[in-house]
């Protein structure tokens, strides 16, 4: 077919020359350049081999598809605007080499440079290609001056030297496992993106896939992902590994950003070496989630290692983006949760819920809105847990012995099966209500009520009873109106009602047992109602009693 004859083909679709499975050779351009830029069709060529010795140009937005097990590209193949180029072997098992000594369908750097497209160049059979792909054994491939992105379809990919695409383009691997070479395997300039849909792993722990890109799009990898990027990296799509695959990112001095709607599912575990910004969930299967750098929540996030042993580690600081907005839900199963740095130091977290863990440990200050512990132990180490909102405990909270260690919250609810255990002179500050249906072990701690309740709308205290699992040690009220409900109250240490606070014994004739000093400040009010106050110290030590001028209903001496 001459250029003139091709010009007689009037179609707004695709002109196909050759038959499916055909093995004849296709040659183009020996009689001169082929210019179809004024036509309205795309072009599909099918044969056993392809060779061109002159240029072939299609109209804007039209695509060129060539099938052949061998190809020799001797001049430009041009599509424009949204037009794409596809080069695919005839046989599914045909191997492919890009500037490589291997590969039946072998394209040199020069031949790749003849592909002129502003769209995507696809090399390999879509969905059915199984032939190995080798890249760069002859030399690195630099396509940075071209205009196209690239898709590879086939079997396992092996890099020897790197491949560079133009800035802003996308490299898509629809392949088998990917093996790293020397130096940087894949380089794409500003906003460059890699997408992995592989039937095998990408990199290994001893041979990490190395990139210089900005983004990873929606990917599904049947195996591990070990990836080192030259700087900051952003996930712009969901990332899933199967076959127990893990995800390991190293972004050097840069950071990892996981955008919203970009959930990560990595059964084998997740780890990143540097700072991270999270706006999506991360899920593993009984394997660890590890953040070695500072973490910022850019949205509400759920992190889960499943029901088995998988530890969640924040090795540095953890902050929100806007105070008290971004929520964090953590499920560690029988694993642990480690907060090694300050939590909420720069921007306070929203609601924090620990669904499960063997032990969650905070090693520095921790600030959030609501705090919920559903299962496991939460250890307040040597600093303060500050919940601007409410705290609900069904697991076990332990508070260290230092007087600088404590817990500040609005309403504190200890649910059935829940427990709060204080050590030494630790402190709890409650500005709302206290309700205990579980266990409270006071040791020598001080609980301070500093709410803003009124006689009409009081803050309430339900101790849960006077058993050893319900007793307070020191109880202080410094402001507001606090009223007992339901159960009697036992104070094993001192009672101190100060400032202009009002302490109301309640409407149900509750009793207050105390063993230490009783101080009711001159400006404070003790509303006795018809409840009894019982001095229950049997140790024979001398204590002081200052009523502040307020009457008691009765005072029993043990």
KOLLO-685420 format. One record per residue (C-alpha): residue in one letter; x, y, z. Coordinates in nm, 4 decimals, padded with zeros to 6 digits. Layout:
residues N
   loza         xx         yy         zz
      A          X          Y          Z
...
END
This chain:
residues 558
   loza         xx         yy         zz
      X    00.0000    00.0000    00.0000
      X    00.1417    00.3336   -00.1050
      X    00.0867    00.6547    00.0864
      X   -00.1685    00.7490   -00.1756
      X   -00.3553    00.4221   -00.1311
      X   -00.3519    00.4620    00.2451
      X   -00.4980    00.8075    00.1972
      X   -00.7937    00.6573    00.0138
      X   -00.8966    00.4794    00.3382
      X   -01.1732    00.6921    00.4846
      X   -01.2526    00.5902    00.8417
      X   -01.3144    00.7633    01.1703
      X   -01.2205    00.4457    01.3565
      X   -00.9175    00.2207    01.3243
      X   -00.7691    00.0808    01.0058
      X   -00.6282   -00.2691    01.0648
      X   -00.3731   -00.4159    00.8262
      X   -00.2871   -00.7818    00.8809
      X   -00.4717   -01.0689    01.0451
      X   -00.4667   -01.1887    01.4021
      X   -00.1934   -01.4489    01.4317
      X   -00.0394   -01.3436    01.1015
      X    00.3328   -01.4101    01.0670
      X    00.4228   -01.2058    00.7606
      X    00.6775   -00.9267    00.7799
      X    00.5558   -00.5675    00.7813
      X    00.7840   -00.3047    00.6257
      X    00.7091    00.0646    00.6098
      X    00.8610    00.3711    00.4475
      X    01.1229    00.2374    00.2072
      X    00.9538    00.4369   -00.0697
      X    00.9300    00.7506    00.1455
      X    00.7700    00.8963    00.4531
      X    00.4091    00.8063    00.5329
      X    00.2075    01.1094    00.6395
      X   -00.1472    01.0298    00.7543
      X   -00.1854    01.3439    00.9649
      X   -00.4750    01.4649    00.7477
      X   -00.6662    01.1399    00.7873
      X   -00.9173    01.0528    01.0596
      X   -00.8220    00.6989    01.1535
      X   -00.5940    00.5193    01.3904
      X   -00.3745    00.2405    01.2571
      X   -00.3188   -00.1225    01.3662
      X   -00.0483   -00.3328    01.1987
      X   -00.0308   -00.7090    01.2662
      X    00.2440   -00.9417    01.1509
      X    00.5380   -01.1537    01.2543
      X    00.7829   -00.8635    01.2425
      X    00.7899   -00.4899    01.1803
      X    01.0499   -00.2589    01.0319
      X    01.0311    00.1008    00.9165
      X    01.2975    00.3005    00.7361
      X    01.1076    00.6275    00.7166
      X    00.8667    00.8253    00.9274
      X    00.5052    00.7288    00.9906
      X    00.2778    01.0068    01.1189
      X   -00.0841    00.9818    01.2341
      X   -00.3410    01.2528    01.2909
      X   -00.3938    01.4157    01.6312
      X   -00.5596    01.1938    01.8923
      X   -00.5117    00.8808    01.6818
      X   -00.3245    00.5769    01.8090
      X   -00.0744    00.3389    01.6494
      X   -00.0720   -00.0313    01.7421
      X    00.1961   -00.2647    01.6057
      X    00.2144   -00.6413    01.6613
      X    00.5290   -00.8384    01.5828
      X    00.7742   -01.0603    01.7668
      X    01.0675   -00.8576    01.6332
      X    01.0835   -00.4883    01.5486
      X    01.3345   -00.2590    01.3854
      X    01.2381    00.1054    01.4207
      X    01.4489    00.3205    01.1925
      X    01.2571    00.6487    01.1932
      X    00.9974    00.8375    01.3919
      X    00.6576    00.6873    01.4635
      X    00.4431    00.9842    01.5547
      X    00.1110    01.0304    01.7271
      X    00.0038    01.3539    01.8935
      X   -00.2214    01.5029    02.1589
      X   -00.3966    01.1971    02.3118
      X   -00.2682    00.9452    02.0597
      X   -00.0859    00.6438    02.2036
      X    00.1625    00.3916    02.0661
      X    00.1457    00.0196    02.1457
      X    00.4217   -00.2237    02.0512
      X    00.3371   -00.5818    02.1345
      X    00.4746   -00.9232    02.0465
      X    00.2731   -01.1716    01.8508
      X    00.3554   -01.4553    02.0921
      X    00.2650   -01.4344    02.4597
      X    00.6001   -01.5740    02.5773
      X    00.8162   -01.3476    02.3631
      X    01.0862   -01.1842    02.5725
      X    01.1363   -00.8097    02.5592
      X    01.4603   -00.6145    02.5885
      X    01.4889   -00.2394    02.6274
      X    01.8415   -00.1268    02.5403
      X    01.9427   -00.4716    02.6524
      X    02.1380   -00.7592    02.5013
      X    01.8483   -00.9917    02.5806
      X    01.4974   -00.9991    02.4437
      X    01.3470   -01.1191    02.1163
      X    01.1481   -00.8000    02.0834
      X    01.4452   -00.5733    02.1358
      X    01.4365   -00.1962    02.1258
      X    01.7464    00.0180    02.1626
      X    01.7523    00.3613    02.3233
      X    01.7627    00.5095    01.9755
      X    01.4558    00.3151    01.8678
      X    01.2697    00.4162    02.1832
      X    01.3606    00.7756    02.1016
      X    01.1878    00.7426    01.7629
      X    00.8545    00.6939    01.9439
      X    00.6931    01.0365    01.9313
      X    00.3792    01.0442    02.1449
      X    00.2296    01.2817    02.3995
      X    00.0283    00.9945    02.5389
      X    00.1467    00.6524    02.6549
      X    00.3838    00.4092    02.4898
      X    00.2819    00.0538    02.5804
      X    00.5291   -00.2284    02.5272
      X    00.4115   -00.5870    02.5663
      X    00.0883   -00.7839    02.5377
      X   -00.1934   -00.6551    02.7535
      X   -00.3050   -00.9146    03.0188
      X   -00.1603   -01.2160    02.8354
      X    00.2099   -01.1357    02.8013
      X    00.4399   -01.3618    03.0020
      X    00.7806   -01.3009    02.8446
      X    01.0571   -01.1658    03.0671
      X    01.1484   -00.7993    03.0300
      X    01.5096   -00.6901    03.0693
      X    01.6171   -00.3289    03.0897
      X    01.9452   -00.1507    03.0417
      X    02.2214   -00.4122    03.0221
      X    02.3690   -00.2177    02.7287
      X    02.3371    00.1186    02.9051
      X    02.0923    00.3315    03.0983
      X    01.7917    00.4596    02.9019
      X    01.7296    00.8349    02.9075
      X    01.3935    00.9325    02.7589
      X    01.3646    01.2574    02.9544
      X    01.3512    01.4613    02.6325
      X    01.0529    01.2656    02.5003
      X    00.6858    01.3377    02.5703
      X    00.5343    01.0039    02.6639
      X    00.4619    00.7923    02.9667
      X    00.5222    00.4180    02.9495
      X    00.3418    00.0934    03.0296
      X    00.5184   -00.2427    03.0374
      X    00.3176   -00.5648    03.0007
      X    00.4773   -00.9047    03.0465
      X    00.6573   -01.1329    03.2859
      X    00.9344   -01.0652    03.5346
      X    01.1244   -00.7373    03.4946
      X    01.4976   -00.7142    03.5545
      X    01.6827   -00.3833    03.5619
      X    02.0557   -00.3648    03.5022
      X    02.0720    00.0105    03.4548
      X    01.8065    00.2734    03.5020
      X    01.5206    00.4091    03.2922
      X    01.4351    00.7806    03.2866
      X    01.1016    00.9205    03.1662
      X    00.9988    01.2828    03.1103
      X    00.8783    01.4952    03.4010
      X    00.5171    01.4495    03.5015
      X    00.4713    01.1167    03.3252
      X    00.3554    00.7786    03.4544
      X    00.5342    00.4452    03.4457
      X    00.2979    00.1479    03.4777
      X    00.4183   -00.2068    03.5412
      X    00.1671   -00.4781    03.4460
      X    00.4286   -00.7437    03.4953
      X    00.5736   -01.0146    03.7121
      X    00.8262   -00.9526    03.9893
      X    01.0604   -00.6560    03.9519
      X    01.4314   -00.6912    04.0279
      X    01.6481   -00.3875    04.0943
      X    01.9720   -00.3156    03.9108
      X    02.2529   -00.0756    03.9977
      X    02.1902    00.2864    04.0864
      X    01.8433    00.4330    04.0427
      X    01.6106    00.1992    03.8564
      X    01.3364    00.4451    03.7636
      X    01.3608    00.8224    03.7355
      X    01.0713    01.0530    03.6491
      X    01.0855    01.4289    03.6987
      X    00.8360    01.6531    03.8762
      X    00.5065    01.4773    03.9698
      X    00.6298    01.1587    03.8072
      X    00.4220    00.8546    03.9035
      X    00.4812    00.4806    03.9221
      X    00.1969    00.2269    03.9214
      X    00.2520   -00.1397    04.0026
      X    00.0159   -00.4216    03.9069
      X    00.2473   -00.7161    03.9450
      X    00.2194   -01.0901    03.9926
      X    00.5354   -01.0878    04.2032
      X    00.7348   -00.8774    04.4464
      X    00.8882   -00.5382    04.3787
      X    01.2431   -00.5415    04.5136
      X    01.3750   -00.7478    04.8021
      X    01.5205   -00.6645    05.1411
      X    01.8689   -00.7205    04.9993
      X    01.8067   -00.5614    04.6597
      X    01.5661   -00.2714    04.7078
      X    01.3887   -00.1176    04.4095
      X    01.5268    00.2370    04.3827
      X    01.3381    00.5303    04.2374
      X    01.3481    00.9049    04.1879
      X    00.9763    00.9785    04.1513
      X    00.7162    01.1873    04.3293
      X    00.4123    00.9616    04.3418
      X    00.2837    00.6054    04.3496
      X   -00.0609    00.5573    04.2000
      X   -00.3155    00.2834    04.2726
      X   -00.1159   -00.0405    04.2882
      X   -00.1621   -00.4114    04.3562
      X    00.1493   -00.6177    04.4207
      X    00.1510   -00.9962    04.4686
      X    00.4395   -00.9960    04.7136
      X    00.6597   -00.7534    04.9011
      X    00.7285   -00.3914    04.8105
      X    01.0752   -00.2723    04.9097
      X    01.1210    00.0769    04.7687
      X    01.3765    00.3508    04.8283
      X    01.3000    00.6922    04.6816
      X    01.5441    00.9801    04.6510
      X    01.3178    01.2193    04.8421
      X    00.9557    01.2747    04.9445
      X    00.6943    01.0378    04.8065
      X    00.3138    01.0586    04.7895
      X    00.0636    00.7751    04.7565
      X   -00.2130    00.9002    04.5275
      X   -00.4008    00.5703    04.5061
      X   -00.4731    00.2668    04.7187
      X   -00.1831    00.0264    04.7710
      X   -00.2449   -00.3446    04.8242
      X    00.0016   -00.6292    04.8612
      X   -00.1098   -00.9913    04.8531
      X    00.0684   -01.3228    04.9167
      X    00.1609   -01.1973    05.2658
      X    00.3433   -00.9065    05.1099
      X    00.4875   -00.6251    05.3181
      X    00.5449   -00.2581    05.2353
      X    00.8745   -00.0911    05.3224
      X    00.9451    00.2696    05.2231
      X    01.2703    00.4614    05.2573
      X    01.2396    00.8236    05.1507
      X    01.5779    00.9381    05.2752
      X    01.5518    01.2848    05.4246
      X    01.2148    01.3313    05.2563
      X    00.8722    01.2298    05.3830
      X    00.5941    00.9887    05.2933
      X    00.2458    01.1273    05.2290
      X   -00.0552    00.8975    05.2072
      X   -00.3446    01.0944    05.0608
      X   -00.7100    01.0441    05.1472
      X   -00.8850    00.7449    04.9854
      X   -00.5467    00.5739    04.9490
      X   -00.5758    00.2904    05.1988
      X   -00.2779    00.0590    05.2371
      X   -00.3386   -00.3148    05.2836
      X   -00.0126   -00.4958    05.3513
      X   -00.0583   -00.8365    05.5191
      X    00.3152   -00.8742    05.5782
      X    00.3621   -00.5420    05.7579
      X    00.4235   -00.1740    05.6923
      X    00.7276    00.0411    05.7674
      X    00.8597    00.3815    05.6698
      X    01.1882    00.5343    05.7758
      X    01.1083    00.9056    05.7763
      X    00.8354    01.1582    05.8509
      X    00.4876    01.0615    05.7341
      X    00.1591    01.2416    05.6682
      X   -00.1443    01.0113    05.6893
      X   -00.4955    01.0638    05.5572
      X   -00.5852    00.6978    05.4908
      X   -00.5938    00.3696    05.6756
      X   -00.3197    00.1074    05.7004
      X   -00.4042   -00.2583    05.7613
      X   -00.1722   -00.5543    05.8148
      X   -00.2350   -00.9119    05.9234
      X   -00.0757   -00.9852    06.2621
      X    00.2368   -00.7963    06.1553
      X    00.3918   -00.4679    06.2610
      X    00.3198   -00.1123    06.1517
      X    00.6253    00.1062    06.2156
      X    00.6757    00.4795    06.1744
      X    01.0378    00.5699    06.2401
      X    00.9879    00.9428    06.1827
      X    00.7416    01.2079    06.2932
      X    00.3791    01.1397    06.1960
      X    00.1132    01.3982    06.1098
      X   -00.2511    01.3023    06.0720
      X   -00.3940    01.4856    05.7711
      X   -00.7289    01.3113    05.8161
      X   -00.8937    01.0621    06.0471
      X   -00.7026    00.7348    06.0294
      X   -00.7424    00.3723    06.1355
      X   -00.4333    00.1582    06.1825
      X   -00.4866   -00.2148    06.2342
      X   -00.2500   -00.5082    06.2681
      X   -00.5358   -00.7547    06.3094
      X   -00.6221   -00.9795    06.6007
      X   -00.2817   -01.1428    06.6466
      X    00.0635   -01.0175    06.7394
      X    00.1447   -00.7035    06.5460
      X    00.2948   -00.3999    06.7179
      X    00.2189   -00.0423    06.6129
      X    00.5161    00.1876    06.6745
      X    00.5363    00.5656    06.6624
      X    00.9091    00.6146    06.7167
      X    00.8881    00.9934    06.7056
      X    00.6227    01.2603    06.7535
      X    00.2586    01.2232    06.6502
      X    00.0434    01.5276    06.5701
      X   -00.2770    01.6304    06.3987
      X   -00.3112    01.9025    06.1382
      X   -00.5848    02.1020    06.3128
      X   -00.6321    02.0853    06.6891
      X   -00.8815    01.8167    06.7981
      X   -01.0010    01.7314    06.4445
      X   -00.8128    01.4261    06.3105
      X   -00.9170    01.1059    06.4876
      X   -00.6983    00.7995    06.5394
      X   -00.8223    00.4423    06.5847
      X   -00.5670    00.1732    06.6686
      X   -00.6133   -00.2049    06.6651
      X   -00.3081   -00.4078    06.7635
      X   -00.4694   -00.7372    06.8632
      X   -00.2262   -00.9147    07.0941
      X    00.0543   -00.6850    06.9853
      X    00.1639   -00.3658    07.1581
      X    00.1350    00.0034    07.0762
      X    00.4371    00.2253    07.1418
      X    00.4118    00.6046    07.1573
      X    00.7796    00.6919    07.1917
      X    00.7496    01.0672    07.1321
      X    00.5157    01.3499    07.2304
      X    00.1613    01.2993    07.1038
      X   -00.0343    01.6141    07.0200
      X    00.2495    01.8451    07.1163
      X    00.2135    02.0769    06.8160
      X   -00.1419    01.9997    06.7073
      X   -00.3685    01.8014    06.9371
      X   -00.5242    01.4805    06.8057
      X   -00.8986    01.4355    06.7697
      X   -01.0626    01.1328    06.9294
      X   -00.8213    00.8493    07.0076
      X   -00.9612    00.4969    07.0370
      X   -00.7496    00.1959    07.1225
      X   -00.9596   -00.0998    07.0150
      X   -00.7116   -00.3650    07.1248
      X   -00.3530   -00.4139    07.2364
      X   -00.1679   -00.6120    07.4954
      X    00.0004   -00.2940    07.6199
      X   -00.0058    00.0579    07.4805
      X    00.2686    00.2725    07.6299
      X    00.3051    00.6512    07.6193
      X    00.6588    00.7684    07.6960
      X    00.5876    01.1415    07.6731
      X    00.2980    01.3887    07.6921
      X   -00.0224    01.2831    07.5142
      X   -00.3025    01.5249    07.4124
      X   -00.6271    01.4418    07.2338
      X   -01.0015    01.5071    07.2392
      X   -01.1954    01.1995    07.3559
      X   -00.9935    00.8986    07.4747
      X   -01.1370    00.5458    07.4568
      X   -00.9677    00.2233    07.5641
      X   -01.1707   -00.0798    07.4611
      X   -00.9302   -00.3638    07.5349
      X   -00.5791   -00.4073    07.6672
      X   -00.3593   -00.1968    07.8956
      X   -00.2706    00.1682    07.8447
      X    00.0348    00.2685    08.0453
      X    00.0715    00.6366    08.1331
      X    00.4446    00.6453    08.1906
      X    00.6209    00.9559    08.3204
      X    00.4065    01.2334    08.1746
      X    00.0429    01.3404    08.1349
      X   -00.2488    01.2077    07.9349
      X   -00.4702    01.5067    07.8550
      X   -00.8104    01.4395    07.7010
      X   -00.9939    01.7629    07.6294
      X   -01.3111    01.5588    07.5959
      X   -01.4289    01.2440    07.7710
      X   -01.2499    00.9245    07.8639
      X   -01.4139    00.5805    07.8513
      X   -01.2248    00.2795    07.9838
      X   -01.3113   -00.0861    07.9278
      X   -00.9502   -00.2002    07.9291
      X   -00.6905   -00.1210    08.1949
      X   -00.5177    00.2147    08.2474
      X   -00.2083    00.2250    08.4655
      X   -00.0581    00.5548    08.5829
      X    00.3061    00.5871    08.6878
      X    00.4171    00.6806    09.0372
      X    00.5596    01.0277    08.9755
      X    00.3695    01.3332    09.1010
      X    00.4306    01.4753    08.7516
      X    00.2390    01.1861    08.5990
      X   -00.1340    01.2033    08.5559
      X   -00.4497    01.2208    08.3558
      X   -00.6737    01.5151    08.2766
      X   -01.0183    01.4678    08.1262
      X   -01.3786    01.5898    08.1363
      X   -01.5987    01.2872    08.2091
      X   -01.4200    00.9731    08.3243
      X   -01.6139    00.6492    08.2848
      X   -01.4688    00.3209    08.4093
      X   -01.6899    00.0593    08.2503
      X   -01.7585   -00.2920    08.3726
      X   -01.4367   -00.4945    08.3217
      X   -01.2460   -00.1681    08.3007
      X   -00.9864   -00.0578    08.5526
      X   -00.7732    00.2433    08.6431
      X   -00.4682    00.1745    08.8599
      X   -00.2658    00.4613    09.0069
      X    00.0824    00.4277    09.1474
      X    00.2397    00.6511    09.4096
      X    00.1494    01.0192    09.4041
      X    00.0060    01.0304    09.0536
      X   -00.2797    01.2668    08.9754
      X   -00.6156    01.2578    08.7987
      X   -00.8029    01.5803    08.7152
      X   -01.1703    01.5561    08.6214
      X   -01.3704    01.8589    08.5094
      X   -01.6909    01.6625    08.4493
      X   -01.8409    01.3440    08.5896
      X   -01.6870    01.0329    08.7446
      X   -01.8637    00.6989    08.6969
      X   -01.7059    00.3724    08.8083
      X   -01.8611    00.0377    08.7207
      X   -01.5248   -00.1337    08.7161
      X   -01.2152   -00.1062    08.9357
      X   -01.0260    00.1966    09.0646
      X   -00.7027    00.1396    09.2568
      X   -00.5913    00.4688    09.4102
      X   -00.2627    00.3892    09.5884
      X   -00.1586    00.7347    09.7239
      X   -00.2885    00.9346    09.4283
      X   -00.4927    01.2541    09.4274
      X   -00.8121    01.2931    09.2254
      X   -00.9107    01.6561    09.1730
      X   -01.2542    01.7670    09.0556
      X   -01.2354    02.1106    08.8953
      X   -01.5534    02.1326    08.6914
      X   -01.8019    02.4124    08.6310
      X   -02.1173    02.2330    08.7484
      X   -02.3987    02.4204    08.9197
      X   -02.6715    02.3252    09.1647
      X   -02.9110    02.3039    08.8697
      X   -02.6721    02.1050    08.6509
      X   -02.4131    01.9482    08.8813
      X   -02.1178    01.7339    08.7962
      X   -02.1667    01.3881    08.9433
      X   -01.9542    01.1308    09.1230
      X   -02.0527    00.7647    09.1300
      X   -01.7718    00.5871    09.3119
      X   -01.9020    00.2412    09.2377
      X   -01.9123    00.1612    09.6091
      X   -01.6779    00.1437    09.9081
      X   -01.4991   -00.1814    09.8350
      X   -01.1231   -00.1755    09.7983
      X   -01.1705   -00.1588    09.4199
      X   -01.3593    00.1701    09.4509
      X   -01.1786    00.3722    09.7168
      X   -01.0149    00.7078    09.6546
      X   -00.6997    00.8151    09.8371
      X   -00.6847    01.1965    09.8317
      X   -00.9958    01.3658    09.6918
      X   -00.9889    01.7364    09.6163
      X   -01.2564    01.9614    09.4750
      X   -01.1345    02.3000    09.3611
      X   -01.4315    02.4437    09.1678
      X   -01.7881    02.3855    09.0529
      X   -02.0697    02.1838    09.2066
      X   -02.0072    01.8109    09.2579
      X   -02.2821    01.5745    09.3704
      X   -02.2647    01.2127    09.4830
      X   -02.4973    00.9705    09.3068
      X   -02.5987    00.6102    09.3728
      X   -02.3095    00.4855    09.5854
      X   -02.1300    00.5724    09.9072
      X   -01.7804    00.7207    09.8923
      X   -01.4626    00.6059    10.0678
      X   -01.1628    00.8397    10.0921
      X   -00.8596    00.6573    10.2288
      X   -00.6580    00.9776    10.2436
      X   -00.7497    01.3469    10.2700
      X   -01.0654    01.5311    10.1688
      X   -01.0154    01.8904    10.0543
      X   -01.3026    02.1106    09.9376
      X   -01.1533    02.4454    09.8386
      X   -01.2173    02.7720    09.6609
      X   -01.5870    02.8384    09.6045
      X   -01.6627    02.4759    09.5244
      X   -01.9705    02.2941    09.6506
      X   -01.9614    01.9269    09.7472
      X   -02.3094    01.7752    09.7711
      X   -02.3569    01.4406    09.9525
      X   -02.6527    01.3638    09.7283
      X   -03.0212    01.2920    09.7626
      X   -03.0017    00.9245    09.8636
      X   -02.8492    00.9462    10.2114
      X   -02.5074    00.8373    10.0855
      X   -02.2259    00.8009    10.3341
      X   -01.8760    00.9414    10.3094
      X   -01.6003    00.7459    10.4820
      X   -01.2668    00.9238    10.5309
      X   -00.9401    00.8208    10.6919
      X   -00.7240    01.1305    10.6583
      X   -00.7627    01.5020    10.7131
      X   -01.0897    01.6790    10.6370
      X   -01.0664    02.0346    10.5050
      X   -01.3668    02.2330    10.3941
      X   -01.2462    02.5789    10.2943
      X   -01.4019    02.8943    10.4332
      X   -01.5446    02.9922    10.0931
      X   -01.6346    02.6373    09.9958
      X   -01.9665    02.4685    10.0706
      X   -02.0322    02.1204    10.2029
      X   -02.3976    02.0279    10.1446
      X   -02.4623    01.7476    10.3916
      X   -02.8191    01.6606    10.2890
      X   -02.9107    01.3599    10.5057
      X   -02.5895    01.1698    10.4437
      X   -02.3575    01.0470    10.7145
      X   -01.9865    01.1271    10.7389
      X   -01.7834    00.8496    10.8981
      X   -01.4293    00.8835    11.0297
      X   -01.2909    00.5399    10.9448
      X   -00.9265    00.5681    11.0482
      X   -00.8371    00.2714    11.2677
      X   -00.4629    00.3339    11.2738
      X   -00.4761    00.5542    11.5803
      X   -00.2986    00.8473    11.4119
      X   -00.4036    01.2079    11.4674
      X   -00.5887    01.3822    11.1874
      X   -00.7399    01.7294    11.1497
      X   -01.1015    01.8185    11.0807
      X   -01.1993    02.1631    10.9500
      X   -01.5687    02.1975    10.8651
      X   -01.5262    02.5478    10.7283
      X   -01.8339    02.6428    10.9256
      X   -02.0656    02.4067    10.7367
      X   -02.2835    02.1610    10.9287
      X   -02.2780    01.7869    10.8876
      X   -02.5883    01.5732    10.9107
      X   -02.4099    01.3209    11.1308
      X   -02.0454    01.2474    11.2080
      X   -01.9637    00.8957    11.3153
      X   -01.6279    00.8143    11.4689
      X   -01.5729    00.4761    11.3050
END
